[in-house]
Amino acid sequence: MAALLYRLGRLAFRRRWYVALLWVLVLGAVGLGASRATEPAGQDTSMPGIESQRAFDLLESRFPGSVANAASAQVVFVAPAGQKIDSVANRSVIDTFVDQASGGRDVAMAVNPFQARSVSKDDTMAYATVTYKVTSTDLTDADKTALQGAVDKARDAGLTVEVGGTALATQPSAGALTEVIGVGVASLVLLITFGSITAAGLPLLTAVVGVGVSMAAITALSSAFGLSETTGTLATMLGLACGIDYALFIVSRYREERDRGHTPQEAAGLAVGTAGSAVVFAGLTVVIALAGLSVIGIPLLTKMGLAAAGAVVVTVLISLTVVPALLGFWPNAVLARRVRKGLRTKGGQDNGGTRWARIVLRHPLPVLLLSVVGLGLVAVPAMDLRLGMPGAESKPTSTTERRAYDAITRGFGPGVNGPLTIVVDAKGAADPKAAVGTIGKAVAGTDGVVSVSPARFNPAGDTAVFSAVPATAPTDQRTTDLVHAIRAERPGIESRADGADFEVTGTTALNIDVSQKVQNALIPYLLVVVGLAVVLLILVFRSVLVPLKAAVGYLLSVLAALGAVVAVFQWGWGANLIGVQETGPIMNLMPIFLVGIAFGLAMDYEVFLVARMREAYVHGEQAGQAVVTGFRHSARVVVAAALIMMAVFSGFIGSGDSIVKTIGFGLAVAVLLDAFVVRMAFVPAVLALLGRNAWWIPRRLDRALPAMDVEGEALAHLSTVSGSTGTGAGTEGAERRQTAKSGAPESIR
């Protein structure tokens, strides 16, 4: 691996114009594809394997021309102060609205509130429901303009009108300003780390190129695969963070090799051969974690994971080719000023990293206990994790959807915002109408159900659908309990329904089912991810205990990050500080994303930090000194990389999209805890306690494993400068390399 990447780095440096031209052509090609892309296809919101989806499928098959997740609008009318909503003048305004709204091309029906008895008890408000024949993503601009025109006309007549539902849902703000601030902070960190504008700008440039290629490709493919806007946001988030970090590590290693006296081309080859090897494995862990989201069985999750994984692949390729090519254009501009003046750093010079490492080595047990206990305390709120799907209640009060939600809650009760849909299959019943009536009465008699609507039959008369309004809000735990109660009573109800059976669906029930599916998959997915981490790190470090230590550290950091998310977004601790409008259940897909992405990022820091320790150990240093050497070379860069990722992820906290906001916050916290607590404290403390035993591996396993050579031992034979790839040389280094190959420390052998 190291030798191959060494040659690639030298080639990219030497043929820099060809590399630059190649990526310009790639960017142009995907950009052309994006410019010619049609409007995105309807997003695939199907959720295989859950009851709500089966009911939706039954509706679409038994009600010809219907769409289970069709767009709809709940239009709320509030009378002026002192007036009644059913006065002659106000009634005329609402009748006119219904007539105008029902004339839309794709409108299935517009229900008059006075006919549907959708008027509040105090006669001050009413709501009309407009249902379409297509999904919200398939609504044309003409459909939306017609509905908005009818709403504006009713407002002009003096009524307060708010619109909920999906038909005119406002798109959440992307948080562009906070994203720019995040990138600005990342730039400042790079400038402080390198002390050179060129060196600081190079990682930013390559990250922007990577994001440009990825986003253009996603845009080009969105029409064919129905990729959502959130998919692109997630890819941008990871592309920026990983792109800057990966380039940072390679540029740092290049500067280090130049400081040792290598020629620019040789330094570029060595940087890509050593730091590039770590980039490949770090990127591979992120890709595995993201691609592994496909095993959950949720198409939306699969698409988001694969798109983000593709963005990381592009980032790795650019880091291995464009970075050395740009170094070829500016071989000296990226160097520190003292190096450009011909001065070199004295070997083994102490810095903040070495001083901290020695403190940990002197007091490993207290540091270990403090880090574990601290992370454990932060993780405690995760025990109260509740999953759900934030709706209009989580949007800012400046949006009409939130105002419509609040008005309906005041006038009709919170359950009207999330009614349950009961689908009855009466094909096997002798008297379908009687069977549906029996089921309707039983559901209406369930504790927690406020009302049940009249049943609507399909043309064949063998399937019916009606709504049940809960007494509680869609995200309330009592609503979840109600859905489970109705389903638990199903066998008894169906036994009295003369051969008919029913299923519970609707947006509220769908969100409950998806949350349950994700929660059931969370632990297995976590175990799979940790198992992959152990296997991959055994290959990288040829050790058993180091990967196990990494897995434990990852579990501690990800559970602590989940605890922080629950404390803020569910319990409300400091929620106002980051613009959280309403606390409640955590968005159901968020924990899966956090587990997967945090895994990849945690392995980034593990590989970058511990690889330098193993490199020092393989080249002759004692186990404790190898930890110090690893911190000398990597601690500053890992801290800078973590600060950059935190800045980028924090930039997305300003997004109006609740899923993006939650993921941005969760990942920023995960990086903070993993880099500064796990990697800077937990890892050196464990390695100090293990000593040479940390690098032990059974001989049979060692012989069976392929030689990955992340530490770049093979480069000793390729480098044009003798003794340039390690920290030690001579007989002791040769003996230690042989010891590392065999997997057994001297004390055991």
N, C-alpha and C positions, 0 to 999 in steps of 0.2 A: 504493500500500500504506500509506504513512505517513499520508496524508490520511484514508483509510478508517478506520484504527485510531484516529486522533485523534478522529474523530467518535464511534466506538464507545466510547472511553474517557470522553468527555464525557457521552454518553448514559447509560452505566452509572453514572457518578457522580451524574447528575441523577435518574435513575429507580432509585435503589439499592434501594428497597423491592420494586419489581417484579423486579429481578434476584435479590435474595435469595429471594423467594417462588418464582421459577422454579426455582432450584436446589434449594430444599427439596422442591418437587414432584417434580423429577427423582430426587432421592435417595430420596424416599418410594416412587416408582414402581418403581425397580429394587430397593429393599429389599423391597417387597411381592412382586416376582417371585422374589427370592432365598428368601424365607420359604416360598413355595409350590413351590419346585423339588423334584423328586424326587431320589432317590439318583442320583449320577452314573452315566452309562452306562459300560460297559467301555471302558477307555482304548484307543484305536487304536494298537497297537504294531506295525503292519505296516510293512515297509521295502521298498517296491517296487524292483525292478531288481537284487536281489542273489540269489545262489544259495540262501542259507539260507531266504529267504522263499519261493522257488519250491518248495523241498522241503517246507516247512510247508504250502503250499497243496495239494501233491500228497497229503500225509498226510490232510488234512481231506477231500479229494475221494474218496480210495480206502478210507479207514477210516470208515465211516458212524458218525456220532454222536461222533466223536473231536474234540478241540480241540487244535490243535498246541501252543499255549502254555498248556495246562491247568495249574491249580495242583497243586503237589505238596509233599510234606514228607519230608525225610530225618530219621528219628528214630533217634538214636544212643543205644545202651544201653551203659553202662560198669559192669562188675561191681565190687562192693566189694573193697578191698584183700585179697589172699590168696585170692580166689574166682575161679572160671572162669565165663564168661558162659553156657556150655552145661551148667552143673550143672542137676540136676532142678528145683530151686526157681526158679532164674533163668530157665530155659527155660519154665517154666510161666507166669511173669510176662509174658514176651514173647509167648507164644502167646495169652494172655488179651488183651494189648494189640492184637494183630493182629485177633483176632475182634471186639473192641469197635470198633476203628477202621474195619473193613470194613463195619460196619452203617450208616454214614452215608448219607444220602439221595443225595448227589451224588458218593459215592466210586466210582471206576471199579474200582480194585483196591488191595489192601493186601498187599504181598509179605512173606512170612515170611522172615527172614534165614537161618534154618536150611535152608530149602528152596532159597533163592537163593545159598547159600554166601557170604553177606555177613558172615562172621565173621573177625576178625583172626587172624593166625597164632599169636599167643600166647594166644588164646582168652579175652581180657579184655574185648573189646567186639564189638558187632555193630550193624548198622543195618538198619532196615526202611524200605521206600519206600511211601508212601501217595499214590496218584494220583487226581485228581478228574476229573469230566466237564466242569467249567467253569473259567474263568480265576479267578485270585486275587481280582480285583475283583468277581466275581459270586458268590463264596462267601457263604453266608448266615451269620448269627451262630450259628444252630443247628449248622451244619457245623463252625465253629471251636470252639464250646463242646464238641461231642462229641469232637473230637480232643484238645482241651486236657484234658478229663476223663479220657480214656484215658492221657494222658501223666502227669497227676497221680497216677493210681492206680498206675502203674508206679513212680513216684518214692516213693510211700508204702510200696511193697513193699521198698525198700532200694536200688534201682538208681539210678545217676546217669543222667538222661535229658536230652538236649539236642535241640532241633528246628531243623533247617535247612530250606531251601527257601522257597517263596513263600506257603504256606498260612497260616502263623502269623507271617509276617514282621512285626517291630515297625516302626511308623512312626518315622522319625527325628525327633528333637526339632527344633522350629522355631528354637531359639536366641532365645526371646522376651526373656530378660534382656539379652543383648548387643544386641538390636535396640533395646530401651528405652535402654540406655546410649548407643548410637549417636545416637538422636534427642535424648537429653539433651545430648550434646556439640554437636550441630548447634544446639540452642537457645542454648547458651552462646556459640557463635561468632556467632550472630545478635545476641545481646544486646551483645557487645563491639563488633560492627561498627556497630550503630545507636545504642547508648547509650540505648535506649528499650525498655521492656518491651512496649509496644503494637506498635512497629515490629518487634520480634523475634517477637512472637506471631502477627502477621498472616500471614507466609509459612507458619508451621507450621499455622495454622488452614486456610488454603486447600489445603495439601498433604494434610491429613487428610481434608478434604471430597472432594478428587479421588480419593484412595485408597478412600474409602468408596463413592463412586459406581462406581469401576472394579471393586472386589472384589464388590460386590453384583451388578453386571452379569455378572461371570465366574461367580459362584455360580448365578445364574439360568440361564445358558447351559450350565453344565457338564453337566447331565443330557442335553441334546440333542447336545452335541458331545464329550462325554467328556474334559473338561479336567482335567488332573492337578493335584495340590496344588502341585507345583513351578511350574506355570503361574501360579497366584495369587501365589506367593512372588516370582517374577520381576517380575510386574506391580506388586506392592507396593514392591519395591526401587526400580524405576525411577520409579514414581509419587511416592514420597516424595522421592527425590533431585532429580528434575526439577521437581517441584512447589515445593519450597523454593527452588531456584535461580531459577526463572523469576519467582516472586513477589519474590525478593530484588532482581533487576535492575530490575523495574518500580518497586518501592518506593524503591530508591536513586535512580532518575531523578526520581521525584516529589519527594523531599526536595531534590534538586538544583535543580529548577525552582522550588520554593517559596522556596529560599534566594535565587533571583534576583529574587524579588518578584512572582511570578505568583499569581493567585487560586487557591484549592484546585481548583476545577473545571477551570480552564485548565491547571494543573500536571498534573492527572490525564490530561487529553487529550494533552498533550505527552509524558508518560511512556509512555502506551500507544502513541502514534504513533511514538516513537523506539525505546525499549527493547522495546516490544511487537512492533515489526517484526523485531527481532533474535530475539525469542522464537519468532515464527512460523517463521522460517527455521531456527533451531536445532531446534525441535520437528520440523519437516519432515525434517531430516536423520536424526533418530533414528527417525522413522516409516519412512522409506525403507529404512534399514538393517535394521530389524526385520521389516518386511513382505517385504524381499528374501530373508529366510531361507526363504521358501516355494519358491524356485527350487532348493533343495538336493534336494527330492523326498522328504523324510522327514516324514510327517504329524505326528508329535509335535513336531518342530521348527517346522513351519508354525503349528500351533496356539499354541505358546508365543510365537512371534514376533508373530503377529497380535493375540493378547490383550494383550501388552505394548505393542504399537503403539497399540492402542485406549486403553490407560491413559494413554499420552503425549498422545494427541489430547484426551482429557478434561482433562488437566493444562493444556494450552495454552489451551483454551476457558475454563477457570476463571481462569487468569492474566489473560486479556484482559477478563473481565467481573466476576468476583467481587472481584478485587483493587481495581479502581477503585471498585466499589460499597462495599467496606469502608472505603476511603479517604474516601468520602462520609460514612460514619457517624462516623469519627474523623479529620477532616481535619488537626487540629493535634497530636493525641496521638502521631502517628508521627514528628513532627519532633524534631530535637535540641533540647536545653534552650535553647541560645543563640539558636536561631531563634525559639522560642516567646517569648523575651524581647525579640525585635525586632532581634537582632544578625544580621549577615550575614557570610559568609566573603568575604575579599578575593579578587577574581578572580585566577587564575593563581598562587595560593599554592602553594608547594612542599610535597610530602609524600614519604613513602617511595617511592611509585611513580615520581615524577619524578626523585628522586635516583638510583634504580637505573637508570632509563632513560638518564640522562646518562652513567652509568658504562659501560653497554653501548655507547652511541654513541661514546664515546671509545676503546673497545677492542673493536670488533665482531669482528675476526678471531679473537683468542684465545678470546672467549666462544663463538663459533660452533664452533671446533675442540673446545673442552672439552666442550660439550654433545653434539656428535655422537659423539666418542670415548667419553664416559661412557655414553651410551645404547647404543652398539655393544657395549661390554663387558658390560652387563647383558643384552643380547640373545643373547650367545654360547650359553648353555644351550639356547636354542630350537632349535639345530641338532640336538639329541638328542631332540627331541619324539617321544614314542611315545604313541599313542592306544589306549585300551581302555575297558572298562566295569567299574569297581570293583564287587566283589561282597561276600560276607559277610566276606572277609578284611580289608576296610577299615572294618568296623564296630567299635565299642568292645567290649572283652572282657566288658563287663557284659551284653551281649546273648546270648541263647541261640543265635542263628544263628552268631555268631563262635565260640562254644565248640564248637558242632557241627562247624564247618569245621575247627577246629584238631584236634579229636578224630579226624575222618576222615583228616586228613593224617597224623597220627601212626600210626594203625592200618592204613590201607589205601593210603596214598600220596596226593600232592596231586592227581593226575589224576582221582580218583574224584569230586572236587568239581565237575568240569566235563567229563563224558564227551561225546564226539562222537556224534551220531546220524547213521547212514547209512541213507538211504532208497533202496531199489532198485526201479526200475520194470521188472518182468519181463514186461510185457504182450506184448512182441515175441519172447520167448524160447520155444523149443520145450519146454524142460524148466525151468520157473521155479525149482524147488528146487535143481537142479544149478547154474544160473546164479548164484543167490544164494550158494550155497556157495563157488563160485569167487571171487566178489567178497569174501566174508568172509575167506577164506584170504589173499587178496592184501593186504587191509587189515591183517590180523593180522600179516603179515610185514613191514610197514612199520616202519622204525626209529623208535622213540619211542612205539609202541603197546604197552601192557602186556598188555591182554586184550581179547577180543571176546566179546560175549554171543551166545547162540543167537538166530537170526532169528525174528521173529514175523510171520506172514502175515495178510493181510486175508481176509475171507470168500471173496472171489472167487479168491484164490490167485494174483493177478498182481502183488502189491506186497508187499514185505517191509521190515521195519525192524529194525536191530540197533544196539547201542552199541559204541563203541570207546573204551577208557580210555587217555588219554595218560599218559606217565610224569611229566609236569610240570604245574604249576598252570595254571588257566585264563588268568591274565594274564601268564604267562611267555612271553617271546619265542619260546622253543623250541616251545611249543604252536602259536603262529601259524605257525611254519615247518613244523610237522607237517601242519597243515591245507592249506597251500599244496603240500606234497609229495604228499599223497594226491590232491589235485586234479590235480597235474601228471602223476601216473602213471595218471590215469583212462583216457586213450585206449588204453594198452596193456592195462589190466585189462579194459575193456569189449570189446576185440577177442577176448578169451578167454572172454567170458561169454555167448556164443550169443544176441546180440541184446538183452540187458538193459543198462540204464544206471543209474547211481546219482548221488546228490548228497549232500553233507556239510552237515549242519545241527546243530541243538541250540543251547542258549544260548551256549555258548562260541564256536561257529562264527558265530553271528549277530552277536555283539559284534565279532568280527574283521572280518566283512564290513561292518558299519556303520562301524567305525573307518576302514576303507579307503575307503569311499564319502565319508566326511566329509573325510578327508585329501586325496582327489582333488579335492574341491570347494573346499577352503580357498583355494588360490591364485586360481582364477577368481573366487570370491566377493570376495576381497580386491581384485582388479583392478577388478571392477564397482563396489565401494563407493568406491574411490579415484577412479574415473572420474566417478561421480555427484558426489563432493565437488568435483572440479574444475569440472564444469559448473555446479553450484549456486553455487559461490563466484564464478565468472565473472559470473553474473547479479547476485549481491549486490554485488560490489565493482567490477565493470566493469574488470577487470584480468586479465592472463594470468599474470604472475609471482607475484602474491599467492596465487592458488589452487594453483599448482604448489608453492610454498613450504609451504602448508598441508598438501598431500598428502604431501610428504616428511617433514614433522614428525610427521604422524599415523603413517606407516609406522614411523618410529623409535620412537615411544612404544609402539605396539601390539606390535612385535617385542620390545622391552625388557620389556613386561609379560608376554608369553609366556615369555620367558627366566626371569623371576622365578618364574612358576608352575612351570616345569620344575624349577628349582633347589630349590623347597620341596617340591612334591608328588611329584616323580619322583626327585630326588636325595636329598631328606630334609634339606636345609639348614634348620635352625630349625623343622622340622616339629612337634616336641613343643610348641613355644611356642604354636601355634594348634590343638592337639588333633588333629593328623593321626595316626590309629592305625597306618596302614600305607602306605608309599610304593609307587609303581608307576606304570603308565601313566596318563596324564592322561585324565579322563573324555572320551569321544570327541566329545560335542557341545559341550564347553566352548570350544575355540578359535573355533568359528564364532560362538558367542554373544559372546565377548570381542571379536572383530573387528568385529561388527556394532554392539554397544552402545558400545564405545570410540570407534568412528567418530562416532556421534551426539554423544557427550559432547565429543570433541575439537573438533568443529565448533561446539558451543555456545560454548566459550571463544574459538575463532577469531573467530566472528561478534561476540560481545560486546566483545572487545578491539579487534579491527582495525576494526570499524564506527566506533568513536569516533575512531580515527586518520584514517579516510577522511573522517569528518564534519568534522574539523578541517582536513584538507587541502582539501576542497571549499570550505570557507568562508574560505580565504585564507592558511593557514599553510604555511610551507615543509615539505618532506618530513620532515626531522629533527625539527623542532619539533612536527609533527603526531604523531610517535611519542611524544614527551614528554607532549603533551596527552592522548593516548589512555591513557597510563599514569596520568596525574594523575586522570582520572575513573574508570578501569576497573580498575586493578591491584588496589586494595584490595578491590573487590567480587568480582573474579575469584578472588582468593586465598580470600576468605571462602566463595565458592561451592564452590571445590575442597575446602576443609576440610570443608564440610557434606557434600558427596558422599562424601568419604573416610570420614567418620564413619558415614553411613548404610550404605555398602557394608561397612565393617568390622564393623558390627553383625551382619551375616549370616554372618560367619566362624564364629560360635559355633553355627551350625546343625549338627544331626547328619546332614543330607542332604549327601552328598559333592558333588553337583552345585552346590548352593546355596553351600556353603562355598568351593568352588573359584572359582565365578563372583564371589562377594563379594570374595575376596582378589584375584583378577585385576583386577577393576574398580577396587578401591581403589588398587592399584599403578599401574594405567593412568592414573587421574586424577592421582595424585601426580606421575608423570613428565611427563604432558602439560601440566599446569597450571604446575608449578614449573620444569621444565627446558625444554620446548618453547615454551610461550607466554611465559614470563618471560625466557628467555635466547635460545633459537634464533630466535624470531620477530623481536624487535627487532634482533638482530645481522644477520640477513639483510636486513631493511628498511634498516638503516643502510648496508650495503654497496651496496644497489641505489639508494638515494636516490630521486629523482623517477621513475626508470625503473620502480620497483615498480608504479606506477599506469598504466603504458602498456598500451594495447589497440589493435589494428588498427582503422582508421576504419570499414572495411566491417563488421566484427564488431560494433563499437559501435553502428552504425546499425541493425543487424539485431536487437539485443537489446532486449527490453522494458524500460521504465524501472521499476525496482523501488523506488527511492528509500528505501533502508533508513536513510540518514543523515538523512532528514526535511527535505530542502530545501523541499518543497512546503508545509511547515508555516509557513514564513516569511510566506506569504500568508494563512494562516488564523489565526495567533496574534493575540491581542488586544494583545500587548505587542510593540512593535517591536524587531527584532534579538535575539529571545529564543532562537532555535533554533541559533545557531552561536557559534563562538568568534571570528569576525571579521566585519567589515562593510565597506561602502563599495566604492570602485572596485576595490581589490585583490581583495576577496572575490568580487565579481562576475566579474572576469576569471578567477580561479581556478576558479569554478564552471563557466564556459564551457570552460576547459581540461579539467576533469574530464569534462565531457560529451563532448567530442570524443575523449577517450581518450589524447591524445598530450601528453606534457610539453613545456614550452616549449623545452627544449634540443633536442628532436627536431623540433618543428614549426618 
